[in-house]
Amino acid sequence: MPENPVSVGRPTPVTAATVTQRPSGMPVHKYRPYDAVEIPGRTWPDHRITTAPRWLSTDLRDGNQALIDPMSPARKREMFDLLVRMGYKEIEVGFPSSGATDFEFVRSIIEEGAIPEDVTISVLTQAREELIERTVESLRGAHRATVHLYNATAPVFRRVVFRGSREQVKQIAVDGTRLVVEYADKILGEETVFGFQYSPEIFTDTELDFALEVCEGVMDVWQPETGREIILNLPATVERSTPSTHADRFEWMSRNLSRREFVCLSVHPHNDRGTAVAAAELALMAGADRIEGCLFGQGERTGNVDLVTLGMNLFSQGVDPQIDFSQIDEVRRTAEYCTQMEVHPRHPYAGDLVYTAFSGSHQDAIKKGFEAMAETAAAEGTTVDDIEWAVPYLPIDPKDVGRSYEAVIRVNSQSGKGGIAYVLKNDHKLDLPRRMQIEFSRIIQTKTDAEGGEVTPQEIWSVFRDEYLPTPDNAWGRITLRSTQTSTTSEGTDALTVEAVVDGTETVLTGTGNGPISAFFDALGGAGVDARLLDYTEHTMSEGASAQAASYIECVIDGKVLWGIGIDANTTRASIKAVVSAVNRAYRR
C-alpha cells in the first residue's frame, strides 16, 4: 500500500511554486516607475460621484488635430451643432492662431449666431504675444468665451525644449496671462462674458510643488474672486500612472491651492495606459470640478478621455449626466461622419454589438431577466420603465439610448448573421453593412422559427430578393421606378425628376436637394412619404466598364427604421432604387 494513495496516478496539483514566469527580454531598464504622492489621510477613496461634473468637449480642437483628415468647415459645424443639441455648455472650438481655417470657423459660428447664449466657447493659445492677440481677436462679439492658455512645465521640456529654469518657465505662464488680460480689455466689449483657463501642460510629469507654484503665479495676475472664476486644467497629456496616483495628485493640488473656492479644477486625461475613464472618475472623487474630453475617446495617440462612456457610466448609476444620449446611434453616426473614424462595434454603450449576447447561457439569462422585470412590474401595478432595471448582462436598458430589443432577445439571429452575410457576398457579390446584416438575419430567423430545419443558400437568396428586390415577376410596393433625370439649379443644388408608378398611377416626382439622394427624399414628400436618411453606403459588384453598383440605404420612414438596396450600373440610379426598396418595404408591412 503506498504511503500517499490519494496522489497515485494523478497529476501534480498546480501551485504558485510550479508556475514560473520567465523574463521577457524587453529593455525594461529604459523606463522608471511613476512617483508616488505623499498625501496623509487621503479622502478620495471614500467619496462617490453623485452629481454630474461640468463638461467641456474638445472634439473640435484636440479631437480634430488628431485626425488623418481634419474636419472640413461643414463637418466642424455638424459636430458643433451635435454637441449643442446634446447639451454641452462648454465647447473648445479651435486654435484660431494656428491658421486661417480655425480662425474663420470661430468667426463663422459667432457671426452666424450659431452659439446659444448659455454656451461658452473656448479657444486655445500658446503663451506668445502675437498668438494671444490673434486668439482674442477671433472672439470679438461672442456672448461667452474663454481663452485657454498653456505652456509645458515638465522637467524634460524645461531641459530639452526650452533649456530654461523653473523660474523662466513660470514667467512664460505669468507673462502670457498678463497679455491675455490686456488684449481682452482692449479688444472685447462688455457684451462678452470673458473667462480664463490655464494649463500647466504635461502636468502628469511636472513636480507637484512646481505645478502649484506656476498656478499660483498665474492666479496672482488673474486675481480670481467672487464672479471672477479661473479654470485650472491639469492635463494628463501623457498618461503615466495608475488612476489612483492620478487621484492623489488632484487631491494634493485641491488641498494646497489658495483661493480654491474661486478655482474650477479641470481634468484632461489621455488614454496612453488605457485607464483614462478611471483616471477621470477618480479625479472627480479627489476634487476635480470639470472634465475635458471627446466623444468616443477621439484624440491624439490613444485618445482623449471618452465623454460618452463617462456620461453613460453616471447614467447607469442613477446620476443624470445632464447630457442627452437618448439617441446614441445618431450621435455615433454623426461623430463617424465628422471624424471619418469608425466607432468600434464593442465600444461601451454605443457599439453595434454591446447589447448582443452570442452565448446560449447569456441568452437564457437575459430572456429570464426580461420576464422577471415584466412580472415584477405587473405585481406592482406599474410599467417596466418605473421599476429598477435588473437584467443580467445588460447594465442599462438599451431602449433608453434608442436601441431596440430585437438584437438582444433574438440573439440567435445574431449568431447566424455571419454565415448569411458570407453567402450573399460569396455567391452574389453583395457586401451588406453590419446593421443590414442584423436586420436580414432576423428575417431569416423568423423563417427558421416558422419552418424549422436548415436554410440553404438558394433559400437565403430567394428570401433576400423577395424582401428587398421586387422584380416584374414579383412586383410589390407602392412605387415602381421608371426613369430618372438630374440637373443643377441656378442656386447650385441638384434637381431631380423621377417618372414612376405610384399606387398604380403613372406619376412624375420632382425635388431638389444637396445631391440626388437628398433631392429624391424631397420628391417623396410630394407623394406623402415621410422619409429621412440615416446611413448610406455603396460598392461595385465587379470590375470593368459594365460593372454594376450596389447601394444600401438606411432610412426612417413614417417612424420605422428600414434598409433598402438598389442594384444598377448607374450609381445614382442604384441609390434611388435603394430608397424605393426601403419605402416599399415600409408600406408592405
C-alpha positions as CSV (number, residue, x, y, z in Angstrom):
1,M,0.0,0.0,0.0
2,P,1.6,3.3,-1.0
3,E,2.1,6.0,1.7
4,N,0.0,8.6,-0.2
5,P,-2.7,6.7,-2.1
6,V,-4.5,9.9,-3.0
7,S,-1.8,11.0,-5.3
8,V,-1.1,7.7,-7.0
9,G,-1.8,8.0,-10.8
10,R,-2.9,11.6,-10.5
11,P,-1.3,14.8,-11.9
12,T,0.7,17.1,-9.6
13,P,-1.6,20.0,-8.5
14,V,-0.7,23.4,-9.9
15,T,0.7,25.7,-7.1
16,A,2.5,29.0,-7.1
17,A,5.7,27.0,-6.7
18,T,5.1,25.2,-10.0
19,V,4.2,28.3,-12.1
20,T,7.3,30.3,-13.1
21,Q,7.2,33.3,-15.4
22,R,10.4,33.8,-17.4
23,P,12.0,37.2,-18.1
24,S,10.6,38.8,-21.3
25,G,14.0,40.0,-22.6
26,M,12.5,43.5,-23.2
27,P,14.6,46.6,-22.3
28,V,12.7,47.4,-19.1
29,H,15.8,49.2,-17.8
30,K,15.0,52.2,-20.0
31,Y,11.9,53.1,-18.0
32,R,11.3,54.3,-14.5
33,P,8.2,53.8,-12.3
34,Y,5.9,56.7,-11.7
35,D,6.4,58.7,-8.5
36,A,4.0,58.1,-5.6
37,V,2.4,61.0,-3.9
38,E,2.8,61.5,-0.2
39,I,-0.7,62.5,0.9
40,P,-1.5,61.6,4.5
41,G,-5.1,60.9,5.2
42,R,-6.2,60.9,1.6
43,T,-10.0,61.2,1.4
44,W,-10.9,60.4,-2.2
45,P,-11.3,56.6,-1.8
46,D,-14.4,57.3,0.5
47,H,-16.1,59.6,-1.9
48,R,-18.8,58.8,-4.5
49,I,-19.8,60.7,-7.6
50,T,-23.4,61.8,-7.0
51,T,-23.7,64.7,-9.4
52,A,-22.5,65.4,-13.0
53,P,-19.4,67.4,-13.4
54,R,-19.0,70.4,-15.7
55,W,-18.2,69.0,-19.2
56,L,-16.0,70.5,-21.9
57,S,-15.9,68.9,-25.3
58,T,-12.6,69.4,-27.1
59,D,-13.7,67.4,-30.2
60,L,-13.3,70.5,-32.4
61,R,-9.8,71.2,-31.1
62,D,-7.9,68.3,-29.5
63,G,-10.1,65.7,-31.4
64,N,-9.8,67.5,-34.7
65,Q,-6.0,67.9,-34.6
66,A,-5.7,64.1,-34.2
67,L,-7.5,63.2,-37.4
68,I,-5.7,61.9,-40.5
69,D,-8.1,64.2,-42.5
70,P,-9.0,67.2,-40.3
71,M,-12.6,68.2,-40.4
72,S,-13.8,70.5,-43.2
73,P,-15.8,73.6,-42.1
74,A,-19.0,71.7,-42.9
75,R,-18.1,68.8,-40.8
76,K,-16.9,71.1,-38.0
77,R,-20.2,72.8,-38.0
78,E,-22.1,69.5,-37.9
79,M,-20.0,68.4,-34.9
80,F,-20.6,71.8,-33.1
81,D,-24.4,71.6,-33.7
82,L,-24.4,68.0,-32.4
83,L,-22.6,69.0,-29.2
84,V,-25.0,71.8,-28.6
85,R,-28.0,69.5,-29.2
86,M,-26.6,67.0,-26.7
87,G,-26.4,69.7,-24.0
88,Y,-22.6,70.6,-23.8
89,K,-22.3,74.1,-22.3
90,E,-18.5,74.5,-22.7
91,I,-17.0,73.6,-26.1
92,E,-13.4,74.2,-27.2
93,V,-13.9,75.2,-30.8
94,G,-10.3,75.6,-32.1
95,F,-6.8,77.0,-32.1
96,P,-7.5,80.2,-34.0
97,S,-3.9,81.5,-34.1
98,S,-2.8,78.2,-35.8
99,G,-4.1,79.2,-39.2
100,A,-7.0,80.7,-41.2
101,T,-9.2,77.6,-41.1
102,D,-9.7,77.6,-37.3
103,F,-9.9,81.4,-37.1
104,E,-12.6,81.6,-39.8
105,F,-14.6,78.8,-38.2
106,V,-14.6,80.6,-34.8
107,R,-15.7,83.8,-36.6
108,S,-18.4,81.9,-38.6
109,I,-20.2,80.5,-35.6
110,I,-20.1,83.9,-33.8
111,E,-21.3,85.9,-36.8
112,E,-23.9,83.4,-37.9
113,G,-25.4,83.3,-34.4
114,A,-24.8,79.6,-34.0
115,I,-23.8,79.7,-30.4
116,P,-26.7,79.7,-27.8
117,E,-26.3,82.4,-25.2
118,D,-25.8,79.8,-22.4
119,V,-22.9,78.1,-24.3
120,T,-19.3,79.2,-23.6
121,I,-16.9,78.6,-26.4
122,S,-13.2,78.2,-25.6
123,V,-10.1,78.8,-27.8
124,L,-6.6,77.6,-27.2
125,T,-3.4,79.6,-27.4
126,Q,0.3,79.3,-26.6
127,A,1.9,82.0,-24.4
128,R,3.2,84.2,-27.2
129,E,2.0,87.8,-27.7
130,E,1.2,87.7,-31.4
131,L,-0.7,84.4,-30.9
132,I,-2.6,85.7,-27.9
133,E,-3.7,88.9,-29.8
134,R,-4.9,86.8,-32.8
135,T,-6.7,84.4,-30.4
136,V,-8.6,87.2,-28.6
137,E,-9.4,88.9,-31.9
138,S,-11.2,85.7,-33.0
139,L,-13.7,86.1,-30.1
140,R,-14.9,89.6,-30.9
141,G,-18.7,89.7,-30.5
142,A,-19.1,86.4,-28.7
143,H,-21.6,86.1,-25.8
144,R,-19.5,83.9,-23.6
145,A,-15.9,83.0,-24.3
146,T,-12.8,81.6,-22.6
147,V,-9.2,81.9,-23.6
148,H,-7.2,78.7,-22.7
149,L,-3.5,79.5,-22.2
150,Y,-0.9,76.7,-21.8
151,N,2.8,76.1,-21.6
152,A,4.7,72.9,-20.9
153,T,6.1,72.8,-17.3
154,A,7.6,69.2,-17.1
155,P,11.3,68.8,-16.4
156,V,12.1,67.1,-19.8
157,F,10.6,70.1,-21.6
158,R,12.4,72.6,-19.4
159,R,15.7,70.7,-20.1
160,V,15.3,69.7,-23.7
161,V,12.8,72.1,-25.3
162,F,13.1,75.4,-23.5
163,R,16.5,75.0,-22.0
164,G,15.3,77.2,-19.1
165,S,15.0,77.2,-15.4
166,R,11.8,76.7,-13.3
167,E,11.6,80.4,-12.8
168,Q,11.9,81.1,-16.5
169,V,9.1,78.6,-17.4
170,K,6.9,80.0,-14.7
171,Q,7.5,83.5,-16.1
172,I,6.2,82.3,-19.5
173,A,2.8,81.5,-17.9
174,V,2.7,84.7,-15.8
175,D,3.5,86.9,-18.8
176,G,1.1,85.0,-21.0
177,T,-1.7,85.5,-18.5
178,R,-1.0,89.3,-18.3
179,L,-1.1,89.5,-22.1
180,V,-4.5,87.7,-22.2
181,V,-5.9,90.2,-19.7
182,E,-4.5,93.2,-21.6
183,Y,-5.8,92.1,-25.0
184,A,-9.2,91.0,-23.7
185,D,-9.6,94.5,-22.1
186,K,-8.5,96.1,-25.4
187,I,-10.5,94.0,-27.9
188,L,-13.6,92.6,-26.3
189,G,-16.6,94.6,-25.4
190,E,-19.0,94.5,-22.5
191,E,-21.2,92.1,-24.5
192,T,-18.7,89.3,-23.9
193,V,-18.6,87.4,-20.7
194,F,-14.9,86.6,-20.7
195,G,-13.2,83.7,-18.8
196,F,-9.7,82.5,-18.5
197,Q,-8.2,79.0,-18.3
198,Y,-4.6,77.9,-17.7
199,S,-3.0,74.5,-18.2
200,P,0.5,73.5,-16.8
201,E,1.0,71.2,-19.8
202,I,2.4,67.7,-19.1
203,F,1.0,68.0,-15.6
204,T,1.5,64.3,-15.1
205,D,5.3,64.7,-15.4
206,T,5.6,68.0,-13.6
207,E,6.7,68.2,-9.9
208,L,3.6,68.9,-7.8
209,D,5.2,71.8,-5.9
210,F,6.2,73.4,-9.2
211,A,2.8,72.9,-10.8
212,L,1.3,74.6,-7.7
213,E,3.9,77.4,-7.9
214,V,3.1,78.2,-11.5
215,C,-0.7,78.1,-11.0
216,E,-0.3,80.4,-8.0
217,G,1.7,82.8,-10.2
218,V,-1.0,82.8,-12.8
219,M,-3.7,83.4,-10.2
220,D,-1.8,86.4,-8.9
221,V,-2.2,88.0,-12.3
222,W,-5.8,87.0,-12.9
223,Q,-6.9,87.7,-9.4
224,P,-9.8,85.2,-9.1
225,E,-12.6,86.3,-6.7
226,T,-16.4,86.1,-6.5
227,G,-17.7,86.4,-10.0
228,R,-14.2,86.1,-11.5
229,E,-13.5,82.3,-11.7
230,I,-10.3,80.9,-13.0
231,I,-10.2,77.4,-14.6
232,L,-7.0,75.5,-13.8
233,N,-6.8,72.5,-16.0
234,L,-4.3,69.7,-15.1
235,P,-3.8,67.7,-18.2
236,A,-2.6,64.1,-18.3
237,T,-1.0,64.9,-21.6
238,V,0.7,61.5,-21.4
239,E,-1.0,59.1,-19.0
240,R,1.8,57.9,-16.7
241,S,0.4,56.3,-13.6
242,T,-2.4,54.3,-12.2
243,P,-5.7,56.2,-11.8
244,S,-5.2,56.1,-8.0
245,T,-2.0,58.1,-8.2
246,H,-3.7,60.5,-10.6
247,A,-6.4,61.0,-8.0
248,D,-3.7,61.6,-5.3
249,R,-2.2,64.3,-7.5
250,F,-5.6,66.0,-7.8
251,E,-6.3,65.8,-4.1
252,W,-2.9,67.2,-3.3
253,M,-3.5,70.2,-5.7
254,S,-7.0,70.7,-4.4
255,R,-5.8,70.8,-0.8
256,N,-2.9,73.2,-1.5
257,L,-4.3,75.7,-4.0
258,S,-5.0,79.1,-2.4
259,R,-8.3,80.8,-3.4
260,R,-9.7,77.3,-4.0
261,E,-13.3,78.5,-3.8
262,F,-12.7,80.6,-6.9
263,V,-11.0,77.8,-8.9
264,C,-12.7,75.4,-11.3
265,L,-10.3,72.4,-11.2
266,S,-10.4,70.7,-14.5
267,V,-9.2,67.2,-15.5
268,H,-8.0,66.4,-19.0
269,P,-7.0,62.7,-19.3
270,H,-5.4,60.9,-22.2
271,N,-5.5,57.2,-22.6
272,D,-1.9,56.1,-23.0
273,R,-2.3,53.4,-20.3
274,G,-5.9,52.6,-21.3
275,T,-7.3,53.9,-18.0
276,A,-8.4,57.5,-18.9
277,V,-12.0,56.9,-17.9
278,A,-11.0,55.6,-14.5
279,A,-8.5,58.4,-14.1
280,A,-11.2,61.0,-14.8
281,E,-13.7,59.4,-12.4
282,L,-11.2,59.1,-9.6
283,A,-10.0,62.7,-10.2
284,L,-13.6,63.8,-9.7
285,M,-13.7,61.9,-6.4
286,A,-10.4,63.7,-5.5
287,G,-11.8,67.2,-6.0
288,A,-11.9,67.9,-9.8
289,D,-14.9,70.0,-10.9
290,R,-14.8,69.6,-14.6
291,I,-13.8,67.0,-17.3
292,E,-12.4,67.8,-20.8
293,G,-12.7,65.0,-23.4
294,C,-14.0,63.9,-26.7
295,L,-16.9,61.8,-27.9
296,F,-15.9,58.2,-28.2
297,G,-12.4,59.0,-27.0
298,Q,-11.2,60.6,-30.2
299,G,-7.8,62.4,-29.7
300,E,-4.1,62.2,-30.1
301,R,-2.3,58.9,-30.0
302,T,-4.5,56.6,-27.8
303,G,-7.2,59.3,-27.5
304,N,-8.7,61.8,-25.1
305,V,-11.0,60.5,-22.3
306,D,-14.3,59.3,-23.7
307,L,-17.2,61.6,-22.8
308,V,-19.8,59.1,-24.0
309,T,-18.5,56.4,-21.6
310,L,-18.1,58.8,-18.7
311,G,-21.6,60.2,-19.2
312,M,-23.3,56.8,-19.6
313,N,-21.4,55.5,-16.6
314,L,-23.1,58.1,-14.5
315,F,-26.5,57.3,-16.1
316,S,-26.0,53.6,-15.3
317,Q,-25.6,54.6,-11.6
318,G,-28.7,56.7,-11.4
319,V,-26.9,60.0,-11.8
320,D,-28.2,62.4,-14.5
321,P,-25.2,63.2,-16.8
322,Q,-27.0,66.4,-18.0
323,I,-26.1,65.3,-21.5
324,D,-28.6,63.7,-23.8
325,F,-27.5,60.2,-25.0
326,S,-31.0,59.0,-25.7
327,Q,-30.3,58.6,-29.5
328,I,-26.8,57.2,-29.2
329,D,-26.8,55.7,-32.7
330,E,-27.4,59.2,-34.2
331,V,-24.6,60.6,-32.0
332,R,-22.3,57.8,-33.3
333,R,-23.2,58.2,-36.9
334,T,-22.7,62.0,-36.8
335,A,-19.3,61.6,-35.0
336,E,-18.2,59.0,-37.6
337,Y,-19.2,61.3,-40.4
338,C,-17.4,64.3,-38.8
339,T,-14.2,62.4,-37.9
340,Q,-14.2,59.8,-40.7
341,M,-13.3,57.4,-37.9
342,E,-15.4,54.3,-37.1
343,V,-16.6,53.6,-33.6
344,H,-15.6,50.1,-32.5
345,P,-18.5,47.5,-32.5
346,R,-17.7,46.7,-28.9
347,H,-17.4,50.3,-27.7
348,P,-19.2,50.7,-24.3
349,Y,-22.9,51.7,-24.7
350,A,-22.6,52.7,-28.4
351,G,-21.0,49.8,-30.3
352,D,-23.1,47.7,-32.7
353,L,-22.6,44.6,-30.6
354,V,-22.7,45.8,-27.0
355,Y,-26.3,44.7,-26.3
356,T,-26.0,41.4,-28.1
357,A,-25.2,38.0,-26.5
358,F,-23.9,35.1,-28.5
359,S,-23.5,32.6,-25.7
360,G,-26.5,30.4,-25.1
361,S,-26.3,30.7,-21.3
362,H,-26.2,34.5,-21.6
363,Q,-29.2,34.4,-23.9
364,D,-31.2,32.4,-21.4
365,A,-30.3,34.7,-18.5
366,I,-31.3,37.8,-20.5
367,K,-34.6,36.2,-21.6
368,K,-35.4,35.3,-18.0
369,G,-34.4,38.8,-16.8
370,F,-36.9,40.4,-19.2
371,E,-39.6,38.0,-18.0
372,A,-38.8,38.8,-14.3
373,M,-39.0,42.5,-15.0
374,A,-42.4,42.1,-16.6
375,E,-43.6,40.0,-13.7
376,T,-42.4,42.5,-11.1
377,A,-44.0,45.4,-12.9
378,A,-47.3,43.6,-13.2
379,A,-47.2,42.7,-9.5
380,E,-46.6,46.3,-8.5
381,G,-49.2,47.6,-10.9
382,T,-46.8,49.7,-12.9
383,T,-44.6,49.6,-16.0
384,V,-41.2,48.2,-16.6
385,D,-39.9,51.8,-17.1
386,D,-40.9,52.6,-13.5
387,I,-39.0,49.9,-11.6
388,E,-35.3,49.3,-11.0
389,W,-33.5,47.9,-14.0
390,A,-32.2,44.4,-13.3
391,V,-31.5,42.3,-16.4
392,P,-28.4,40.0,-16.4
393,Y,-25.5,41.1,-18.7
394,L,-27.3,44.4,-19.6
395,P,-26.1,47.3,-17.3
396,I,-28.7,49.6,-18.8
397,D,-31.9,49.3,-20.7
398,P,-31.0,49.5,-24.4
399,K,-34.3,51.3,-25.1
400,D,-33.0,54.3,-23.0
401,V,-30.4,55.1,-25.7
402,G,-32.6,54.5,-28.6
403,R,-31.8,50.8,-29.2
404,S,-34.4,48.2,-30.0
405,Y,-34.7,44.9,-28.1
406,E,-34.5,42.7,-31.2
407,A,-30.7,42.3,-31.2
408,V,-30.9,41.4,-27.5
409,I,-33.9,39.0,-27.2
410,R,-33.5,37.5,-30.7
411,V,-29.8,36.9,-30.3
412,N,-29.9,33.6,-32.2
413,S,-30.4,35.6,-35.3
414,Q,-27.1,37.4,-34.4
415,S,-25.3,34.1,-34.2
416,G,-26.3,33.3,-37.8
417,K,-25.6,36.7,-39.5
418,G,-22.0,35.9,-40.3
419,G,-23.0,32.8,-42.4
420,I,-25.8,34.7,-44.1
421,A,-23.5,37.6,-44.9
422,Y,-21.0,35.2,-46.3
423,V,-23.5,33.6,-48.7
424,L,-24.6,36.9,-50.1
425,K,-21.1,38.2,-50.5
426,N,-19.6,35.0,-51.9
427,D,-22.5,33.9,-54.2
428,H,-24.0,37.3,-55.1
429,K,-21.2,39.9,-54.5
430,L,-23.3,41.8,-52.0
431,D,-21.4,43.2,-49.0
432,L,-24.1,44.1,-46.6
433,P,-23.4,46.8,-44.0
434,R,-23.4,45.4,-40.4
435,R,-26.8,46.8,-39.4
436,M,-28.4,45.5,-42.5
437,Q,-26.9,42.1,-41.8
438,I,-28.6,42.2,-38.4
439,E,-31.9,43.3,-40.0
440,F,-31.8,40.5,-42.6
441,S,-30.7,37.8,-40.2
442,R,-33.8,38.5,-38.1
443,I,-35.9,37.9,-41.2
444,I,-34.1,34.5,-41.8
445,Q,-34.6,33.7,-38.1
446,T,-38.3,34.2,-38.5
447,K,-38.4,31.8,-41.4
448,T,-36.4,29.1,-39.4
449,D,-38.7,29.6,-36.4
450,A,-41.8,29.0,-38.5
451,E,-40.4,26.2,-40.7
452,G,-37.5,24.7,-38.8
453,G,-34.6,22.9,-40.5
454,E,-31.7,24.3,-42.4
455,V,-31.9,27.3,-44.7
456,T,-29.9,26.7,-47.9
457,P,-28.0,29.4,-49.8
458,Q,-30.7,29.3,-52.5
459,E,-33.4,29.9,-49.9
460,I,-31.4,32.7,-48.4
461,W,-31.2,34.4,-51.8
462,S,-34.9,33.8,-52.5
463,V,-35.9,35.4,-49.2
464,F,-33.5,38.3,-49.8
465,R,-34.9,39.1,-53.3
466,D,-38.4,38.9,-52.0
467,E,-37.6,41.2,-49.1
468,Y,-35.5,43.8,-50.9
469,L,-35.6,43.4,-54.7
470,P,-39.0,43.4,-56.3
471,T,-39.0,42.3,-59.9
472,P,-41.6,42.5,-62.7
473,D,-42.3,38.8,-61.9
474,N,-42.6,39.6,-58.2
475,A,-43.9,43.2,-58.1
476,W,-44.8,44.7,-54.8
477,G,-44.8,48.0,-53.0
478,R,-46.3,51.5,-53.7
479,I,-43.6,52.7,-56.1
480,T,-42.2,51.3,-59.3
481,L,-39.3,53.3,-60.8
482,R,-39.4,54.1,-64.5
483,S,-36.7,56.8,-65.2
484,T,-34.7,59.5,-63.5
485,Q,-33.1,62.7,-64.7
486,T,-30.8,65.1,-62.7
487,S,-29.8,68.7,-63.3
488,T,-28.3,71.6,-61.4
489,T,-30.4,74.6,-60.3
490,S,-29.2,78.2,-60.6
491,E,-28.5,78.1,-56.8
492,G,-26.1,75.2,-57.3
493,T,-28.4,72.5,-55.8
494,D,-29.4,69.2,-57.5
495,A,-32.8,69.0,-59.2
496,L,-34.3,65.5,-59.8
497,T,-37.2,64.4,-62.0
498,V,-38.4,60.8,-61.5
499,E,-41.0,59.0,-63.6
500,A,-42.6,56.3,-61.6
501,V,-45.8,54.3,-61.0
502,V,-47.1,55.4,-57.5
503,D,-50.0,53.4,-56.1
504,G,-50.8,52.2,-59.7
505,T,-50.8,55.6,-61.3
506,E,-48.1,57.0,-63.6
507,T,-46.6,59.9,-61.8
508,V,-43.8,62.4,-62.1
509,L,-42.0,63.3,-58.9
510,T,-39.7,66.3,-58.6
511,G,-37.4,67.5,-55.8
512,T,-34.3,69.5,-55.0
513,G,-31.5,68.9,-52.5
514,N,-27.8,68.7,-51.8
515,G,-27.3,65.7,-54.0
516,P,-29.6,63.3,-55.9
517,I,-30.5,61.3,-52.8
518,S,-31.4,64.4,-50.9
519,A,-33.5,65.6,-53.9
520,F,-35.3,62.2,-54.0
521,F,-36.2,62.4,-50.4
522,D,-37.6,65.9,-51.1
523,A,-39.6,64.4,-54.1
524,L,-41.0,61.6,-52.0
525,G,-42.6,64.2,-49.7
526,G,-44.8,65.1,-52.6
527,A,-46.1,61.5,-52.6
528,G,-46.9,61.7,-49.0
529,V,-43.9,59.7,-47.9
530,D,-42.2,60.9,-44.7
531,A,-38.6,59.6,-45.1
532,R,-35.2,60.6,-43.6
533,L,-31.8,59.2,-44.4
534,L,-29.8,57.6,-41.6
535,D,-26.9,55.8,-43.4
536,Y,-25.7,55.2,-46.9
537,T,-23.0,53.0,-48.4
538,E,-22.2,51.6,-51.9
539,H,-19.8,49.4,-53.7
540,T,-19.2,47.9,-57.1
541,M,-20.1,44.3,-57.6
542,S,-17.3,43.6,-60.2
543,E,-14.6,45.2,-62.2
544,G,-14.8,46.7,-65.7
545,A,-16.9,49.3,-67.6
546,S,-20.1,47.2,-67.3
547,A,-19.8,46.7,-63.6
548,Q,-22.9,47.2,-61.5
549,A,-23.1,49.1,-58.2
550,A,-24.9,48.0,-55.1
551,S,-26.3,50.8,-52.9
552,Y,-27.5,50.4,-49.4
553,I,-29.7,53.0,-47.7
554,E,-30.9,53.0,-44.1
555,C,-34.0,55.2,-43.6
556,V,-36.6,56.3,-41.1
557,I,-39.9,56.0,-43.0
558,D,-43.0,57.0,-41.1
559,G,-41.2,56.3,-37.9
560,K,-39.8,52.9,-38.9
561,V,-36.1,52.2,-39.4
562,L,-35.6,50.1,-42.6
563,W,-32.9,49.3,-45.0
564,G,-33.2,49.2,-48.8
565,I,-30.9,48.0,-51.6
566,G,-30.6,49.1,-55.2
567,I,-28.5,47.5,-58.0
568,D,-27.8,49.3,-61.2
569,A,-24.9,50.2,-63.5
570,N,-25.5,53.8,-62.7
571,T,-24.6,54.7,-59.0
572,T,-27.2,57.5,-58.8
573,R,-30.0,55.2,-60.1
574,A,-28.8,52.4,-57.7
575,S,-29.1,54.7,-54.7
576,I,-32.6,55.9,-55.8
577,K,-33.6,52.2,-56.2
578,A,-32.3,51.6,-52.7
579,V,-34.6,54.3,-51.3
580,V,-37.5,52.9,-53.3
581,S,-36.7,49.4,-51.8
582,A,-36.9,50.8,-48.3
583,V,-40.1,52.8,-48.9
584,N,-41.8,49.8,-50.5
585,R,-40.8,47.6,-47.5
586,A,-42.3,50.2,-45.1
587,Y,-45.7,50.0,-46.8
588,R,-45.6,46.3,-47.4
589,R,-45.7,45.5,-43.7
